[in-house]
Amino acid sequence: MKLSNIKVDQIYHGKVIQDYGEILTKSELRFMLKNVFEGLTLNKNGWLYGNYRGKTYCLYYKNVSYLGNPHPKFKKRIQISNEFKKIYKDNLENNITTFLIGVYKYKDVILMCDFDTKTYKSRKAHNSSAHVYTIDLLNGERNGFFEKRDFHGNLITIYNKDNAKNFLDYKLFDEEKTRIEVFDTLDDFFANVTKQWFGMEAYADMIEHNYRNKFQPEWPGFYLEYQLENYIEKNGLDKVITFYQNRRKGEVDLDLEFPQLGIFGDLKAHSISSGAIQGNDYKTIMDLLKNQSVYYIVANHETEKDSDHNYEVTRYWNKAQNKKDLMSYSRKMKYGVKLKNYYILELNKYNMQYIDEYNQGKNSDGKSRNKKIIIKKININNFLVHIIEFDEKFDNRD
């Protein structure tokens, strides 16, 4: 084993610390994997093979290590050599499943990172890499089993020794994986809502049911909130997700609470054309992150401007409020949105250093507005813990 030449993020018993990475030799990697998986043998091609419940599999294994400057310290990788495609092809012809495994080790923390081969089996492998982020390793270590798809569509599964059999059950036999109830609840919610919303219909729905935020000009976010709140109430899910309303002065200014996790969160409708995610009050979030994580639930959407539809929503919205100026807010009003995906970002004390400040300018009285947080697109994979892409056909009303 040798140490890296720079201190970067390392996972150690639920914490992230800065230290040198541990890089194992191939023989050390083999020894470690034989202690994780039962009955592995070394094939003449140099890789490990095993049999589980009658199915043969191959472990193509590499070190998980830091990429090096100038890459961020939260980003690690495995390097995939050109022979991987041949190993995969030969195994496939012999009905053998190939796993592309990265091994992460720091002191007594050992994690296996499975990179789904669908992404890499046809990619040019010369100098190719598969990436994993601090937030992934942290969730893998504290949960024992963690899976996510990143913003590039790469599926990664992280697990410890105790969950090696669960991993094989899941990958070889498609058996149930370890679930996270909050994620499941939100997945079910988004699976049951239409993915295309029109402003006039959304306002009419909220007005009919006298929703408290029925006249908010930025209607997509409040219509999302309205639908999720109804879903939680209808299905009795308030022990999983609770809307944190009627806050007193000085209390946390976030919409959601996750009682089982003991953390707060917020709900965002976000235009896909905007790269960065803008959040809540900077000081509030930073103070909160010293003691707990915060989840941001983000619904990503395409946007149709009302100005391209003769300001139909603008006129409707102003008439509903008996305003004299029927063109009020016309420049910013949205006609409709199409949901493309939803994702969950976890903000915590370990990735808070990658949260930036967003200056909102000044109020009408000249006083500066409170700064808000903003997460830039370049850092977002180190906050991402869950994403679901929507594959739906949309109506065209024109």
Buried (B, 14 or more C-beta within 10 A) or exposed (E): EEEBEEBBBBBEEEEBEEBBBBBBEEEBBBEBBBEBBEEBEEEEEEBBBBEBEEBBBBBBBBBBBBBEEEEBBBBBBBBBEEEBBEBBEEBEEEEBBBBBBBBBBBEEBBBBBBBBBEBBBEEEBEEBBBBBBBBBBBBBBEBBBBBBBBEEEBBBBBBBBEBBBBBBBBBBEEEEBBEBBBBEBBBEBBEEBEBBBBBBBBBBBBBEEEBEEBBBEEBBBBBBBBBBBBBBEEEEBEEBBBBBEEEEEEEBBBBBBBEEBEBBBBBBBBEBEEEBBEBBBBEBBBEBBEEEBBBBBBBBBBBBBBBEBEBBBBBBBBEBEEEEEEEBBBEEBBBBBBBBBBBBBBBBBBBBEBBEEBEEEEEEEEEEEBBBBBBEEEBBBBBBBBBBEBEEEEEEEE
